[in-house]
Amino acid sequence: MKTLLAKISLILLFVIYSSNSSAQWSGGSPPPPPDPDYAPGTPTPIDGGLTALIIAGGAMGYKKLKNKRNDTTE
């Protein structure tokens, strides 16, 4: 039963993926014109999301370190 369900899921996933990717290959409309203000050497700004990720990682590391130290002293 599990094998049959896995096979059906894979076939369904393949059909959905194939239809989605083939829809992108059609002629459709042409791409938009390039932005006249675009400069190739312009650096991409880093949003606050990366800062939040770094802070969250530091807080998690601090918590794990604190828990590890408390476990060894007890």
The first five atom37 places (N, CA, C, CB, O) and aatype in JSON, in Angstrom:
{
  "aatype": [12, 11, 16, 10, 10, 0, 11, 9, 15, 10, 9, 10, 10, 13, 19, 9, 18, 15, 15, 2, 15, 15, 0, 5, 17, 15, 7, 7, 15, 14, 14, 14, 14, 14, 3, 14, 3, 18, 0, 14, 7, 16, 14, 16, 14, 9, 3, 7, 7, 10, 16, 0, 10, 9, 9, 0, 7, 7, 0, 12, 7, 18, 11, 11, 10, 11, 2, 11, 1, 2, 3, 16, 16, 6],
  "atom_mask": [
    [1, 1, 1, 1, 1],
    [1, 1, 1, 1, 1],
    [1, 1, 1, 1, 1],
    [1, 1, 1, 1, 1],
    [1, 1, 1, 1, 1],
    [1, 1, 1, 1, 1],
    [1, 1, 1, 1, 1],
    [1, 1, 1, 1, 1],
    [1, 1, 1, 1, 1],
    [1, 1, 1, 1, 1],
    [1, 1, 1, 1, 1],
    [1, 1, 1, 1, 1],
    [1, 1, 1, 1, 1],
    [1, 1, 1, 1, 1],
    [1, 1, 1, 1, 1],
    [1, 1, 1, 1, 1],
    [1, 1, 1, 1, 1],
    [1, 1, 1, 1, 1],
    [1, 1, 1, 1, 1],
    [1, 1, 1, 1, 1],
    [1, 1, 1, 1, 1],
    [1, 1, 1, 1, 1],
    [1, 1, 1, 1, 1],
    [1, 1, 1, 1, 1],
    [1, 1, 1, 1, 1],
    [1, 1, 1, 1, 1],
    [1, 1, 1, 0, 1],
    [1, 1, 1, 0, 1],
    [1, 1, 1, 1, 1],
    [1, 1, 1, 1, 1],
    [1, 1, 1, 1, 1],
    [1, 1, 1, 1, 1],
    [1, 1, 1, 1, 1],
    [1, 1, 1, 1, 1],
    [1, 1, 1, 1, 1],
    [1, 1, 1, 1, 1],
    [1, 1, 1, 1, 1],
    [1, 1, 1, 1, 1],
    [1, 1, 1, 1, 1],
    [1, 1, 1, 1, 1],
    [1, 1, 1, 0, 1],
    [1, 1, 1, 1, 1],
    [1, 1, 1, 1, 1],
    [1, 1, 1, 1, 1],
    [1, 1, 1, 1, 1],
    [1, 1, 1, 1, 1],
    [1, 1, 1, 1, 1],
    [1, 1, 1, 0, 1],
    [1, 1, 1, 0, 1],
    [1, 1, 1, 1, 1],
    [1, 1, 1, 1, 1],
    [1, 1, 1, 1, 1],
    [1, 1, 1, 1, 1],
    [1, 1, 1, 1, 1],
    [1, 1, 1, 1, 1],
    [1, 1, 1, 1, 1],
    [1, 1, 1, 0, 1],
    [1, 1, 1, 0, 1],
    [1, 1, 1, 1, 1],
    [1, 1, 1, 1, 1],
    [1, 1, 1, 0, 1],
    [1, 1, 1, 1, 1],
    [1, 1, 1, 1, 1],
    [1, 1, 1, 1, 1],
    [1, 1, 1, 1, 1],
    [1, 1, 1, 1, 1],
    [1, 1, 1, 1, 1],
    [1, 1, 1, 1, 1],
    [1, 1, 1, 1, 1],
    [1, 1, 1, 1, 1],
    [1, 1, 1, 1, 1],
    [1, 1, 1, 1, 1],
    [1, 1, 1, 1, 1],
    [1, 1, 1, 1, 1]
  ],
  "atom_positions": [
    [[0.83, -1.19, 0.0], [0.0, 0.0, 0.0], [0.87, 1.26, 0.0], [-0.94, 0.0, 1.21], [0.6, 2.21, -0.73]],
    [[1.93, 1.25, 0.84], [2.81, 2.41, 0.9], [3.56, 2.6, -0.41], [3.8, 2.27, 2.06], [3.78, 3.73, -0.84]],
    [[3.94, 1.5, -1.03], [4.66, 1.57, -2.3], [3.77, 2.16, -3.39], [5.16, 0.17, -2.71], [4.21, 2.98, -4.19]],
    [[2.52, 1.72, -3.42], [1.58, 2.24, -4.4], [1.35, 3.72, -4.2], [0.25, 1.49, -4.33], [1.31, 4.48, -5.17]],
    [[1.19, 4.14, -2.96], [0.98, 5.56, -2.65], [2.21, 6.38, -3.03], [0.65, 5.74, -1.16], [2.08, 7.5, -3.53]],
    [[3.39, 5.84, -2.8], [4.62, 6.54, -3.16], [4.74, 6.68, -4.68], [5.85, 5.81, -2.58], [5.13, 7.73, -5.18]],
    [[4.41, 5.62, -5.42], [4.48, 5.67, -6.87], [3.49, 6.68, -7.44], [4.2, 4.29, -7.45], [3.84, 7.46, -8.33]],
    [[2.28, 6.67, -6.92], [1.26, 7.62, -7.39], [1.7, 9.05, -7.08], [-0.11, 7.32, -6.74], [1.51, 9.94, -7.91]],
    [[2.26, 9.26, -5.9], [2.73, 10.6, -5.53], [3.84, 11.08, -6.45], [3.21, 10.62, -4.09], [3.84, 12.23, -6.87]],
    [[4.79, 10.21, -6.76], [5.88, 10.57, -7.65], [5.38, 10.87, -9.06], [6.92, 9.47, -7.69], [5.84, 11.82, -9.69]],
    [[4.46, 10.07, -9.56], [3.91, 10.3, -10.89], [3.16, 11.62, -10.93], [2.99, 9.14, -11.31], [3.3, 12.39, -11.87]],
    [[2.36, 11.88, -9.91], [1.61, 13.13, -9.84], [2.55, 14.33, -9.76], [0.67, 13.12, -8.64], [2.33, 15.34, -10.43]],
    [[3.59, 14.22, -8.96], [4.57, 15.29, -8.84], [5.27, 15.53, -10.18], [5.61, 14.95, -7.75], [5.49, 16.68, -10.57]],
    [[5.63, 14.46, -10.88], [6.27, 14.59, -12.19], [5.35, 15.27, -13.19], [6.68, 13.21, -12.7], [5.79, 16.13, -13.96]],
    [[4.08, 14.89, -13.2], [3.12, 15.48, -14.15], [2.93, 16.97, -13.85], [1.76, 14.75, -14.08], [2.91, 17.78, -14.77]],
    [[2.8, 17.33, -12.59], [2.62, 18.74, -12.22], [3.86, 19.54, -12.59], [2.31, 18.88, -10.71], [3.74, 20.63, -13.14]],
    [[5.03, 19.02, -12.29], [6.27, 19.73, -12.59], [6.45, 19.88, -14.1], [7.48, 19.0, -11.99], [6.86, 20.94, -14.57]],
    [[6.16, 18.83, -14.84], [6.32, 18.88, -16.29], [5.39, 19.89, -16.92], [6.08, 17.5, -16.9], [5.79, 20.64, -17.81]],
    [[4.14, 19.92, -16.47], [3.19, 20.87, -17.05], [3.56, 22.3, -16.69], [1.77, 20.56, -16.58], [3.35, 23.21, -17.5]],
    [[4.1, 22.51, -15.51], [4.5, 23.85, -15.1], [5.69, 24.32, -15.9], [4.82, 23.88, -13.59], [5.71, 25.47, -16.36]],
    [[6.69, 23.47, -16.09], [7.89, 23.9, -16.81], [7.62, 24.03, -18.3], [9.03, 22.91, -16.57], [8.22, 24.88, -18.96]],
    [[6.73, 23.21, -18.85], [6.44, 23.34, -20.28], [5.63, 24.6, -20.55], [5.69, 22.1, -20.79], [5.7, 25.15, -21.65]],
    [[4.87, 25.07, -19.6], [4.12, 26.31, -19.77], [5.06, 27.51, -19.84], [3.11, 26.49, -18.63], [4.72, 28.52, -20.46]],
    [[6.21, 27.41, -19.24], [7.16, 28.51, -19.26], [7.92, 28.57, -20.58], [8.13, 28.38, -18.12], [8.51, 29.6, -20.89]],
    [[7.93, 27.5, -21.36], [8.66, 27.47, -22.62], [7.87, 28.07, -23.77], [9.05, 26.06, -22.95], [8.43, 28.32, -24.84]],
    [[6.58, 28.31, -23.58], [5.77, 28.8, -24.68], [6.21, 30.2, -25.08], [4.28, 28.8, -24.3], [6.87, 30.9, -24.31]],
    [[5.84, 30.61, -26.29], [6.25, 31.91, -26.83], [5.85, 33.05, -25.91], [0.0, 0.0, 0.0], [6.7, 33.83, -25.5]],
    [[4.59, 33.15, -25.59], [4.12, 34.17, -24.65], [4.51, 35.57, -25.06], [0.0, 0.0, 0.0], [4.76, 35.84, -26.24]],
    [[4.55, 36.45, -24.1], [4.9, 37.84, -24.37], [6.41, 38.02, -24.27], [4.18, 38.79, -23.4], [7.09, 37.25, -23.59]],
    [[6.95, 39.02, -24.94], [8.4, 39.24, -24.87], [8.8, 39.78, -23.5], [8.85, 40.23, -25.98], [7.96, 40.31, -22.78]],
    [[10.05, 39.63, -23.14], [10.49, 40.14, -21.83], [10.42, 41.66, -21.79], [11.92, 39.66, -21.52], [10.49, 42.31, -22.83]],
    [[10.29, 42.23, -20.61], [10.21, 43.68, -20.5], [11.53, 44.34, -20.91], [9.83, 44.1, -19.06], [12.58, 43.7, -20.85]],
    [[11.49, 45.6, -21.32], [12.73, 46.27, -21.71], [13.64, 46.47, -20.5], [12.43, 47.63, -22.37], [13.15, 46.54, -19.37]],
    [[14.93, 46.57, -20.71], [15.86, 46.74, -19.6], [15.65, 48.09, -18.91], [17.31, 46.62, -20.08], [15.24, 49.07, -19.53]],
    [[15.95, 48.12, -17.62], [15.82, 49.33, -16.83], [16.92, 50.32, -17.22], [15.87, 49.01, -15.31], [18.1, 49.96, -17.18]],
    [[16.57, 51.55, -17.59], [17.61, 52.51, -18.0], [18.48, 52.98, -16.84], [16.98, 53.7, -18.67], [19.59, 53.46, -17.06]],
    [[17.99, 52.86, -15.59], [18.75, 53.31, -14.43], [19.67, 52.23, -13.88], [17.81, 53.77, -13.35], [20.39, 52.47, -12.91]],
    [[19.67, 51.05, -14.49], [20.48, 49.94, -13.98], [21.95, 50.16, -14.3], [19.99, 48.6, -14.56], [22.31, 50.41, -15.45]],
    [[22.78, 50.05, -13.29], [24.22, 50.12, -13.48], [24.8, 48.75, -13.1], [24.87, 51.28, -12.61], [24.55, 48.28, -11.99]],
    [[25.55, 48.1, -13.99], [26.03, 46.73, -13.73], [26.89, 46.59, -12.48], [26.82, 46.25, -14.9], [26.9, 45.52, -11.88]],
    [[27.59, 47.62, -12.07], [28.47, 47.5, -10.91], [27.81, 47.88, -9.6], [0.0, 0.0, 0.0], [28.49, 47.96, -8.58]],
    [[26.5, 48.13, -9.6], [25.8, 48.57, -8.39], [25.71, 47.42, -7.39], [24.4, 49.09, -8.74], [25.2, 46.36, -7.74]],
    [[26.19, 47.6, -6.16], [26.08, 46.53, -5.16], [24.64, 46.37, -4.67], [27.01, 46.81, -3.98], [23.87, 47.33, -4.64]],
    [[24.31, 45.16, -4.29], [22.98, 44.87, -3.76], [22.97, 45.16, -2.27], [22.58, 43.4, -4.05], [23.83, 44.67, -1.55]],
    [[21.99, 45.94, -1.78], [21.94, 46.24, -0.36], [21.52, 45.0, 0.45], [20.97, 47.39, -0.09], [20.74, 44.18, -0.02]],
    [[22.05, 44.88, 1.65], [21.68, 43.78, 2.54], [20.56, 44.28, 3.45], [22.91, 43.26, 3.37], [20.74, 45.27, 4.17]],
    [[19.43, 43.61, 3.41], [18.28, 44.02, 4.2], [18.47, 43.66, 5.67], [17.02, 43.37, 3.67], [19.47, 43.06, 6.05]],
    [[17.51, 44.05, 6.46], [17.54, 43.73, 7.88], [17.31, 42.25, 8.14], [0.0, 0.0, 0.0], [17.53, 41.79, 9.26]],
    [[16.86, 41.49, 7.13], [16.62, 40.07, 7.32], [17.89, 39.31, 7.65], [0.0, 0.0, 0.0], [17.89, 38.41, 8.49]],
    [[18.98, 39.68, 7.0], [20.25, 39.02, 7.27], [20.73, 39.37, 8.68], [21.32, 39.43, 6.23], [21.26, 38.51, 9.39]],
    [[20.53, 40.61, 9.08], [20.91, 41.02, 10.44], [20.09, 40.25, 11.47], [20.71, 42.54, 10.62], [20.64, 39.78, 12.47]],
    [[18.8, 40.12, 11.23], [17.94, 39.36, 12.15], [18.38, 37.91, 12.22], [16.47, 39.45, 11.72], [18.35, 37.31, 13.3]],
    [[18.78, 37.34, 11.1], [19.23, 35.95, 11.07], [20.51, 35.77, 11.87], [19.44, 35.48, 9.62], [20.66, 34.8, 12.61]],
    [[21.43, 36.72, 11.74], [22.68, 36.65, 12.5], [22.41, 36.79, 14.0], [23.66, 37.76, 12.03], [23.0, 36.06, 14.8]],
    [[21.53, 37.71, 14.37], [21.19, 37.9, 15.79], [20.51, 36.65, 16.36], [20.28, 39.13, 15.97], [20.82, 36.22, 17.47]],
    [[19.59, 36.07, 15.59], [18.91, 34.86, 16.06], [19.89, 33.7, 16.22], [17.79, 34.46, 15.07], [19.8, 32.94, 17.19]],
    [[20.83, 33.57, 15.29], [21.83, 32.52, 15.4], [22.73, 32.72, 16.61], [0.0, 0.0, 0.0], [23.08, 31.76, 17.3]],
    [[23.11, 33.96, 16.87], [23.93, 34.26, 18.04], [23.19, 33.97, 19.33], [0.0, 0.0, 0.0], [23.76, 33.43, 20.28]],
    [[21.91, 34.34, 19.38], [21.1, 34.09, 20.58], [20.94, 32.58, 20.81], [19.72, 34.76, 20.45], [20.99, 32.11, 21.95]],
    [[20.74, 31.84, 19.74], [20.58, 30.4, 19.88], [21.89, 29.75, 20.35], [20.14, 29.77, 18.55], [21.88, 28.86, 21.21]],
    [[23.0, 30.21, 19.8], [24.3, 29.69, 20.23], [24.58, 30.02, 21.69], [0.0, 0.0, 0.0], [25.1, 29.18, 22.42]],
    [[24.24, 31.23, 22.11], [24.43, 31.63, 23.5], [23.59, 30.76, 24.43], [24.08, 33.12, 23.68], [24.06, 30.33, 25.48]],
    [[22.35, 30.51, 24.03], [21.46, 29.68, 24.85], [22.01, 28.26, 24.98], [20.04, 29.64, 24.25], [22.01, 27.69, 26.07]],
    [[22.49, 27.69, 23.87], [23.06, 26.33, 23.92], [24.31, 26.29, 24.78], [23.38, 25.84, 22.5], [24.51, 25.35, 25.54]],
    [[25.16, 27.31, 24.66], [26.37, 27.38, 25.47], [26.02, 27.5, 26.96], [27.24, 28.56, 25.03], [26.63, 26.85, 27.8]],
    [[25.03, 28.33, 27.26], [24.59, 28.52, 28.64], [24.02, 27.22, 29.21], [23.54, 29.64, 28.73], [24.33, 26.86, 30.35]],
    [[23.2, 26.51, 28.42], [22.63, 25.24, 28.88], [23.73, 24.19, 29.07], [21.58, 24.73, 27.87], [23.66, 23.39, 30.0]],
    [[24.73, 24.19, 28.2], [25.81, 23.21, 28.31], [26.63, 23.47, 29.58], [26.71, 23.27, 27.06], [27.03, 22.53, 30.26]],
    [[26.88, 24.73, 29.87], [27.63, 25.07, 31.07], [26.85, 24.71, 32.34], [27.98, 26.57, 31.07], [27.43, 24.25, 33.32]],
    [[25.53, 24.93, 32.33], [24.7, 24.59, 33.48], [24.64, 23.08, 33.7], [23.29, 25.15, 33.31], [24.58, 22.62, 34.84]],
    [[24.65, 22.31, 32.62], [24.62, 20.86, 32.74], [25.92, 20.31, 33.34], [24.36, 20.22, 31.37], [25.89, 19.34, 34.09]],
    [[27.04, 20.93, 33.02], [28.31, 20.42, 33.52], [28.56, 20.82, 34.98], [29.45, 20.93, 32.65], [29.29, 20.12, 35.68]],
    [[27.96, 21.91, 35.45], [28.16, 22.34, 36.84], [27.28, 21.6, 37.81], [27.92, 23.81, 36.98], [27.58, 21.55, 39.0]],
    [[26.2, 21.02, 37.33], [25.28, 20.32, 38.24], [25.7, 18.92, 38.54], [23.92, 20.29, 37.67], [25.02, 18.22, 39.29]]
  ]
}
